[in-house]
């Protein structure tokens, strides 16, 4: 592995996961600190890719670990929120199934010597919505917006699930050649 700032940011994002969980589950009600850790880690997703392309330091480590770090961050937050009953399990199951499915498709493509496709607009939208949804739940926007906060959070959940499903369909369509090579 090449030691460079983009790769260090990926490692930092992974290290943030247990820190996020410690503050999320802290009985002193430190979910705001958990939110800051989560948003900082999420921002490194944008930053590491930007810097790797700008500085021409794209590495195999980054190609493999960047999407994995993203999945670990979001899925860890969602599983923790399911445990705390802050989000419905069916939402988390759909999101995690999508992540495993797309990872499997990418792996099949790699094994067949095909180029892994870059994130689509639906994949990017899905990521932004997932980060927004987790953030809204961490903020407990009901406290900020009253009954409207619950409505806003629910709309965000449904938009996130829709973007997650649409991106899964979009990637499956784009990767359909991996099934023809079997």
Secondary structure, 3 states (H helix, E strand, C coil): CCCCHHHHHHHHHHHHHHHHHHHHCCCCCCHHHHHHHHHHHHHHHHHHHHHHHHCCCCCHHHHHHHHHHHHHHHHHHHHHHHHCCCCCHHHHHHHHHHHHHHHHHHHHHHHCCCCCCCCCHHHHHHHHHHHHHHHHHHHCHHHHHCHHHHHHHHHHHHHHHHHHHHHHHHHHHHCCHHHHCC
